[in-house]
Amino acid sequence: MVGIKIKEIRERNKLTREYVAIQMEMSLSQYSKIETENVDLKLSKLDKLVKIIGAKKSELFSGRT
């Protein structure tokens, strides 16, 4: 669920996967795994990611975006 929320918020804010991957200092492949929930995301990476996509952590765990 969190990966789907991240993708929804990223798209809502008109950010590309490529842009976010660069800002996260990871490959596009690594970032794609976050959105498809094929990787465990460390809290430190989550903190950085929510800042980049302009979200709040609470948005990722609530029923709305």
CNS distance restraints for C-alpha pairs under 8 A (distance, minus, plus):
assign (resid   1 and name CA) (resid   5 and name CA) 6.33 0.50 0.50
assign (resid   1 and name CA) (resid  37 and name CA) 7.80 0.50 0.50
assign (resid   2 and name CA) (resid   6 and name CA) 6.14 0.50 0.50
assign (resid   2 and name CA) (resid  35 and name CA) 7.77 0.50 0.50
assign (resid   2 and name CA) (resid  37 and name CA) 7.54 0.50 0.50
assign (resid   2 and name CA) (resid  60 and name CA) 5.51 0.50 0.50
assign (resid   2 and name CA) (resid  61 and name CA) 6.72 0.50 0.50
assign (resid   3 and name CA) (resid   7 and name CA) 6.27 0.50 0.50
assign (resid   3 and name CA) (resid  34 and name CA) 5.70 0.50 0.50
assign (resid   3 and name CA) (resid  35 and name CA) 4.01 0.50 0.50
assign (resid   3 and name CA) (resid  36 and name CA) 5.78 0.50 0.50
assign (resid   3 and name CA) (resid  37 and name CA) 5.31 0.50 0.50
assign (resid   4 and name CA) (resid   8 and name CA) 6.21 0.50 0.50
assign (resid   4 and name CA) (resid  35 and name CA) 5.91 0.50 0.50
assign (resid   4 and name CA) (resid  36 and name CA) 7.07 0.50 0.50
assign (resid   4 and name CA) (resid  37 and name CA) 7.94 0.50 0.50
assign (resid   5 and name CA) (resid   9 and name CA) 6.12 0.50 0.50
assign (resid   5 and name CA) (resid  59 and name CA) 7.76 0.50 0.50
assign (resid   5 and name CA) (resid  60 and name CA) 5.57 0.50 0.50
assign (resid   5 and name CA) (resid  65 and name CA) 6.91 0.50 0.50
assign (resid   6 and name CA) (resid  10 and name CA) 6.02 0.50 0.50
assign (resid   6 and name CA) (resid  35 and name CA) 6.45 0.50 0.50
assign (resid   6 and name CA) (resid  53 and name CA) 7.91 0.50 0.50
assign (resid   6 and name CA) (resid  60 and name CA) 6.80 0.50 0.50
assign (resid   7 and name CA) (resid  11 and name CA) 6.07 0.50 0.50
assign (resid   7 and name CA) (resid  35 and name CA) 5.87 0.50 0.50
assign (resid   8 and name CA) (resid  12 and name CA) 6.02 0.50 0.50
assign (resid   8 and name CA) (resid  65 and name CA) 7.28 0.50 0.50
assign (resid   9 and name CA) (resid  13 and name CA) 6.17 0.50 0.50
assign (resid   9 and name CA) (resid  53 and name CA) 6.82 0.50 0.50
assign (resid   9 and name CA) (resid  54 and name CA) 7.86 0.50 0.50
assign (resid   9 and name CA) (resid  55 and name CA) 7.02 0.50 0.50
assign (resid   9 and name CA) (resid  65 and name CA) 6.65 0.50 0.50
assign (resid  10 and name CA) (resid  14 and name CA) 6.27 0.50 0.50
assign (resid  10 and name CA) (resid  15 and name CA) 5.34 0.50 0.50
assign (resid  10 and name CA) (resid  16 and name CA) 7.25 0.50 0.50
assign (resid  10 and name CA) (resid  17 and name CA) 7.95 0.50 0.50
assign (resid  10 and name CA) (resid  53 and name CA) 5.45 0.50 0.50
assign (resid  11 and name CA) (resid  15 and name CA) 5.80 0.50 0.50
assign (resid  11 and name CA) (resid  16 and name CA) 7.26 0.50 0.50
assign (resid  13 and name CA) (resid  53 and name CA) 7.01 0.50 0.50
assign (resid  13 and name CA) (resid  54 and name CA) 7.49 0.50 0.50
assign (resid  15 and name CA) (resid  19 and name CA) 6.58 0.50 0.50
assign (resid  15 and name CA) (resid  20 and name CA) 7.04 0.50 0.50
assign (resid  15 and name CA) (resid  53 and name CA) 7.28 0.50 0.50
assign (resid  16 and name CA) (resid  20 and name CA) 6.43 0.50 0.50
assign (resid  17 and name CA) (resid  21 and name CA) 6.00 0.50 0.50
assign (resid  17 and name CA) (resid  28 and name CA) 6.89 0.50 0.50
assign (resid  17 and name CA) (resid  31 and name CA) 7.32 0.50 0.50
assign (resid  17 and name CA) (resid  32 and name CA) 7.42 0.50 0.50
assign (resid  18 and name CA) (resid  22 and name CA) 6.22 0.50 0.50
assign (resid  18 and name CA) (resid  28 and name CA) 5.95 0.50 0.50
assign (resid  19 and name CA) (resid  23 and name CA) 6.26 0.50 0.50
assign (resid  20 and name CA) (resid  24 and name CA) 6.01 0.50 0.50
assign (resid  20 and name CA) (resid  31 and name CA) 7.80 0.50 0.50
assign (resid  20 and name CA) (resid  49 and name CA) 7.83 0.50 0.50
assign (resid  20 and name CA) (resid  52 and name CA) 6.84 0.50 0.50
assign (resid  20 and name CA) (resid  53 and name CA) 7.39 0.50 0.50
assign (resid  21 and name CA) (resid  25 and name CA) 6.10 0.50 0.50
assign (resid  21 and name CA) (resid  26 and name CA) 5.31 0.50 0.50
assign (resid  21 and name CA) (resid  27 and name CA) 5.92 0.50 0.50
assign (resid  21 and name CA) (resid  28 and name CA) 5.43 0.50 0.50
assign (resid  21 and name CA) (resid  30 and name CA) 7.85 0.50 0.50
assign (resid  21 and name CA) (resid  31 and name CA) 5.57 0.50 0.50
assign (resid  22 and name CA) (resid  26 and name CA) 6.13 0.50 0.50
assign (resid  22 and name CA) (resid  27 and name CA) 7.18 0.50 0.50
assign (resid  22 and name CA) (resid  28 and name CA) 7.84 0.50 0.50
assign (resid  23 and name CA) (resid  52 and name CA) 7.15 0.50 0.50
assign (resid  24 and name CA) (resid  45 and name CA) 7.77 0.50 0.50
assign (resid  24 and name CA) (resid  48 and name CA) 7.22 0.50 0.50
assign (resid  24 and name CA) (resid  49 and name CA) 6.84 0.50 0.50
assign (resid  26 and name CA) (resid  30 and name CA) 6.18 0.50 0.50
assign (resid  26 and name CA) (resid  31 and name CA) 6.61 0.50 0.50
assign (resid  27 and name CA) (resid  31 and name CA) 6.31 0.50 0.50
assign (resid  28 and name CA) (resid  32 and name CA) 6.00 0.50 0.50
assign (resid  29 and name CA) (resid  33 and name CA) 6.46 0.50 0.50
assign (resid  30 and name CA) (resid  34 and name CA) 6.97 0.50 0.50
assign (resid  31 and name CA) (resid  35 and name CA) 6.88 0.50 0.50
assign (resid  32 and name CA) (resid  36 and name CA) 6.23 0.50 0.50
assign (resid  33 and name CA) (resid  37 and name CA) 5.76 0.50 0.50
assign (resid  33 and name CA) (resid  38 and name CA) 4.86 0.50 0.50
assign (resid  33 and name CA) (resid  39 and name CA) 5.75 0.50 0.50
assign (resid  34 and name CA) (resid  38 and name CA) 6.22 0.50 0.50
assign (resid  34 and name CA) (resid  39 and name CA) 5.80 0.50 0.50
assign (resid  34 and name CA) (resid  40 and name CA) 7.59 0.50 0.50
assign (resid  34 and name CA) (resid  41 and name CA) 7.08 0.50 0.50
assign (resid  41 and name CA) (resid  45 and name CA) 6.45 0.50 0.50
assign (resid  41 and name CA) (resid  46 and name CA) 6.43 0.50 0.50
assign (resid  42 and name CA) (resid  46 and name CA) 6.25 0.50 0.50
assign (resid  43 and name CA) (resid  47 and name CA) 6.15 0.50 0.50
assign (resid  44 and name CA) (resid  48 and name CA) 6.47 0.50 0.50
assign (resid  45 and name CA) (resid  49 and name CA) 6.02 0.50 0.50
assign (resid  46 and name CA) (resid  50 and name CA) 6.17 0.50 0.50
assign (resid  47 and name CA) (resid  51 and name CA) 6.59 0.50 0.50
assign (resid  47 and name CA) (resid  57 and name CA) 7.68 0.50 0.50
assign (resid  48 and name CA) (resid  52 and name CA) 6.39 0.50 0.50
assign (resid  49 and name CA) (resid  53 and name CA) 6.24 0.50 0.50
assign (resid  50 and name CA) (resid  54 and name CA) 5.82 0.50 0.50
assign (resid  50 and name CA) (resid  55 and name CA) 4.89 0.50 0.50
assign (resid  50 and name CA) (resid  56 and name CA) 6.05 0.50 0.50
assign (resid  50 and name CA) (resid  57 and name CA) 6.51 0.50 0.50
assign (resid  51 and name CA) (resid  55 and name CA) 6.30 0.50 0.50
assign (resid  51 and name CA) (resid  56 and name CA) 7.72 0.50 0.50
assign (resid  55 and name CA) (resid  59 and name CA) 6.75 0.50 0.50
assign (resid  56 and name CA) (resid  60 and name CA) 7.21 0.50 0.50
assign (resid  57 and name CA) (resid  61 and name CA) 7.05 0.50 0.50
assign (resid  58 and name CA) (resid  62 and name CA) 6.18 0.50 0.50
assign (resid  59 and name CA) (resid  63 and name CA) 7.80 0.50 0.50
assign (resid  59 and name CA) (resid  64 and name CA) 6.79 0.50 0.50
assign (resid  59 and name CA) (resid  65 and name CA) 5.92 0.50 0.50
assign (resid  60 and name CA) (resid  65 and name CA) 7.55 0.50 0.50
